[in-house]
Each structure stands twice: as C-alpha cells, then as structure tokens.
Amino acid sequence: MKILSIDWDYFFPDNTPYDWGAHESNWVFYEIIWSARCSAQNIITKADMLEEYVPIIPDDFWSIVTNKPKIIVADSHCQIWNQLPRNSTVYNLDAHHDCGYHEKDHVDCSNWGQYGLLLDKIKKLKVFYPTWRRNSPESEPLFGPSSTDYGLPRKQKFDLIFVCRSSCWTPPWWDPTFDDFLSKSGLEIEKLDDLVKKHRNLPFEQALKLRDQFRVMQEQVLVQ
C-alpha cells in the first residue's frame, strides 16, 4: 500500500523559535499552553507569533494526488500506526522525521517511522521536509528514514491519505484553516478521534486580545 502522510506542521514556518517542547498525552500542551504562547515573540527576530507563525499552503497542493483515495484524520501522528499494513510505502510530509529522537520502548508520535521500518510495517519511508529545514536541520534519527527530500513529491496515485493536526505544535486559532485544507481535497474524510473533530477553545480574535493584554502587562512592569 502507498500512503501519503501529512502532518499539519509541515505548512508552518520554522518552529524552532517557538518550540516549548510537548507531551501529547497531556492536554495542557495542546490546549491550555496556547493561551500563553499566543503572546510569544521570535527569540531571534522578535517577530510576533500571531503574525509570523502562519500556515503557507500551495493553492494547487491537492493536485499531487491524481486519484480519489480516502483521507483518515487524527490529532496525533502516532495514530497512523493502525493504518499501516505490512510493507507499506509512506510518503511523509512533515517538519519532523518521526524516526526516533530518544530511545523508547513504545510507539509514539516521535518514532512511529522508526518502529514501522524495524517491524516491517513500512518498507520505504520517504520524508519530505518543508524547504526551511535546509537551514534548520534536525538531529540524526535513531533509524531511518529511507530517503529525505524537500518540498512536495511528484504527482501520483495513493491508496490512502493520513493527515494529523499535531495540536501540541500547531496553534488552535488555525483549526478552521485546517478543516478548510481538508475540505479542499474534495475527498472522503474520516476523523478518528474526538479532539480532531472539534476546534480548540482559542479562536484568532481571542488570541489577539490575550496577546494585547499581555503586552500591556509587560509595559506596566517595565514602567515600575
């Protein structure tokens, strides 16, 4: 089976200045923490997160899929595990290689590629990084992938598409855009979990208010 796997964070610019770490089993990281992160600034350029950390999606993105496969949607990339038959070929569009960063004895969002290759669920894992990764490379994976490239794969047929929202890494105020991205595919969509079936509780307008309130508090502290 040939699978196109898409992590929503693929479409965002370099997250390094905003990376606070994450733990997918802890709801604080995909929900509560964003109330503070909306006021973050790039640690290098001082750019505003709300203005800079914006998804950039090619208008013709879905043209890379030349047939009509089903889209399976989940919040965590780990959930691709149950969609992988033996000897799958996976084209993974992702800001992370997901082939292991630390030794672990279980499958999670950081190592499903590593375990898939080791346990023969995946025959070939082709990682396609966003182009900014050329200047901001990751640490070496523990095992795999089969190949790496930048940008998008060539146009072709896929048997299945898996998409994850990765709520620990992508802002909740872009959840409506995520759903719009899916609907533009024109394909059948199945959402696997309750988290990805809804928008998180921080729309863009509220994030703007929180950011501005935080800035006022900062100025008051500086004056004192």
Stockholm file with secondary structure:
# STOCKHOLM 1.0

chainA/1-224         MKILSIDWDYFFPDNTPYDWGAHESNWVFYEIIWSARCSAQNIITKADMLEEYVPIIPDDFWSIVTNKPKIIVADSHCQIWNQLPRNSTVYNLDAHHDCGYHEKDHVDCSNWGQYGLLLDKIKKLKVFYPTWRRNSPESEPLFGPSSTDYGLPRKQKFDLIFVCRSSCWTPPWWDPTFDDFLSKSGLEIEKLDDLVKKHRNLPFEQALKLRDQFRVMQEQVLVQ
#=GR chainA/1-224 SS CEEEEEEGGGGSCCCGGGCCCCCTTCHIIIIITHHHHTTCBCTTTCCBHHHHSCCCCCTTGGGGBCSCCEEEEESSGGGGGGGCCTTEEEEEECSSCCSCSSCCSSCCTTTHHHHHHHTTSEEEEEEEECGGGGTSCCCCCSSCCSEEEESCCCSBCCSEEEEECCTTTSCGGGHHHHHHHHHTTCSCEEECSTGGGSCCSCCHHHHHHHHHHHHHHHHHHHHC
#=GC SS_cons         CEEEEEEGGGGSCCCGGGCCCCCTTCHIIIIITHHHHTTCBCTTTCCBHHHHSCCCCCTTGGGGBCSCCEEEEESSGGGGGGGCCTTEEEEEECSSCCSCSSCCSSCCTTTHHHHHHHTTSEEEEEEEECGGGGTSCCCCCSSCCSEEEESCCCSBCCSEEEEECCTTTSCGGGHHHHHHHHHTTCSCEEECSTGGGSCCSCCHHHHHHHHHHHHHHHHHHHHC
//
